[in-house]
């Protein structure tokens, strides 16, 4: 596994830089330092019960369908979708 983001301690000091390969020894050292989560490169993990990005975007469309002729609300809808997509690091919403 390769780190996608650096690991920081509570004081903000970098423990491991992004791009570092995680060996068993390094994982053990990080565990001993009470590091409980890291971000690694690769495909996201699907958690049972968690909605996919597409499902969440469809839900937003459904919630705004009765106000499609109200420009400020459509602007708000686009902003919500863009923030959702950006939070998942997948680029811009095109609609």
N, C-alpha and C positions, 0 to 999 in steps of 0.2 A: 504494500500500500504506500501511496505517496501523499504527503500532506498537501492539501489545496490551499490552506491558510496557515499563517504562523500561529504558534501556540504561545500565549502570554500567561505570565503568572499574575496573581491579583494586583501586584504593583505596576503591571504593564511592561515588565521586562520580557524580552523574547526568549523563550526556552528552546524552540525549534523553529526554523524558518520554513516558509512554504517551499514545496519541492523536495523536502527531506524524505528519504525512504525510511519507513518505519520497520525496524528490525525487532525481533523478539526482545532483545536486550534493551532497546530504546523504549519499547512499550512498557516493559517492567519498570524502568527508571521513571517514566512519566506517571505510572500508577503509584509508585512510591512517593511521588511529589503531589499526589492527590489530584492529578489531572483526570477529569471525568468524561470530557468529550473533546473530540477533534473533528476537523473537516478534512476528508480525504477526496482525492480525485476519483472520478468515475461516475457511473449512473446513480441517480438518487434512489434511495431505498423506499419502496412502497410499504406504508404501514396500513394494516388492515383497518378498514373503516374510514380512512382518510380519503378525501375527495381528490380526484385528479384536477389538474389545472383546467382542462377542458370542461369538466363537470362544474367547476366553480364559475367559469366564464359563462356557461349556459344558464346557471342559476342567476347571475347578474342580469343577463338578457331577459330572463323571465320576469324578474322583479321590476324591470324598467319598461316592459312592453306596453303598458297602458299609458305611458307618458312620452311616447316617441315623438310627439309633435311639440314638446316643450324644450326649447333649445338649452336653457341652463341645466336642466336635468340630464339631457343627453351629454352635455359637457362633463357633468359630474360622473356619469356612467363611464365615459371614456377614461377619466382620471382614475377611477376605482380600478378599472381593468388594467390600465397601464401600471399602476402601483402593484397590483397582484402579480402581473407577469414579471415586473422588475424584481419583486421579492423572491421570485424563483429563478432569477438570472436567465430568462429565456428570450429576451429581446422585447420588441414592441408589439402591441396589439394592432392588428389591421382589421378594421371593420367600418 
